Amino acid sequence: LLGNHDHFMTVETNPRYWKRYQSLWVGLNNGKDTIKSYGDKWKIQNVPESRKTFYDHVNYLRSLPLVIELPNLKVKNKKVILSHSTISRAVEHYGSVEKLKEILQTTERSEFLSDYTSEKEETPQSIIQSIMWKRIEKIQELPDLGAFNVFGHTVQEAGVQIGDNGAAIDCGVYKNNKMSALLLPDLTVIEQEKIAEVK
């Protein structure tokens, strides 16, 4: 699944976005560490091996789906949809999960993913990008989507939240908390406390 940090990395490969996003991706969302892991910005631009590795990874990220449907699995009598963040805004905008899937299948991905738009904007691009960016603090806020949506993105410091319409499973391992997983269809939660900081 394509997530918001992956999206930043794919947008950042376009030089015209570098200044616009350096505060968001590089400054606030660890893009600096990502760039350093490839050598640095200069090496990505000027060293063929570094550039090839970086763009191979970017192209892989660009190929990732925004949603995955598990058609042979039902939870609470609903089909299961996996996404980085909730699909709720996109489903409410397009009217159904089926219509959203049709839009995702028939529209060129670059139309949705070549830029970053604010969630406050009401454009087709911002609606689709909400699948990577929308935050839901409480699972009770998730409307009936006609599917059981399993997603992360919004840290649930109290642990995995499971509601009638979905499950929020991001427990914020980066905040010295824990990594969580959800077994489907029985909704068993598995949690692992963070063991050590990797340097």
Stockholm file with secondary structure:
# STOCKHOLM 1.0

chainA/1-199         LLGNHDHFMTVETNPRYWKRYQSLWVGLNNGKDTIKSYGDKWKIQNVPESRKTFYDHVNYLRSLPLVIELPNLKVKNKKVILSHSTISRAVEHYGSVEKLKEILQTTERSEFLSDYTSEKEETPQSIIQSIMWKRIEKIQELPDLGAFNVFGHTVQEAGVQIGDNGAAIDCGVYKNNKMSALLLPDLTVIEQEKIAEVK
#=GR chainA/1-199 SS CCCHHHHHHHHHTSGGGHHHHIIIIIIISSHHHHHHHTSCHHHHHHCHHHHHHHHHHHHHHHHSCSEEEEEEEEETTEEEEEESSCCHHHHHHHSSHHHHHHHHHHSCHHHHHSSCCCTTSCSHHHHHHHHHHCCCSSGGGCCCCSSEEEECSSCCTTCCEECSSEEECCCCGGGTSEEEEEETTTTEEEEEECCCCCC
#=GC SS_cons         CCCHHHHHHHHHTSGGGHHHHIIIIIIISSHHHHHHHTSCHHHHHHCHHHHHHHHHHHHHHHHSCSEEEEEEEEETTEEEEEESSCCHHHHHHHSSHHHHHHHHHHSCHHHHHSSCCCTTSCSHHHHHHHHHHCCCSSGGGCCCCSSEEEECSSCCTTCCEECSSEEECCCCGGGTSEEEEEETTTTEEEEEECCCCCC
//
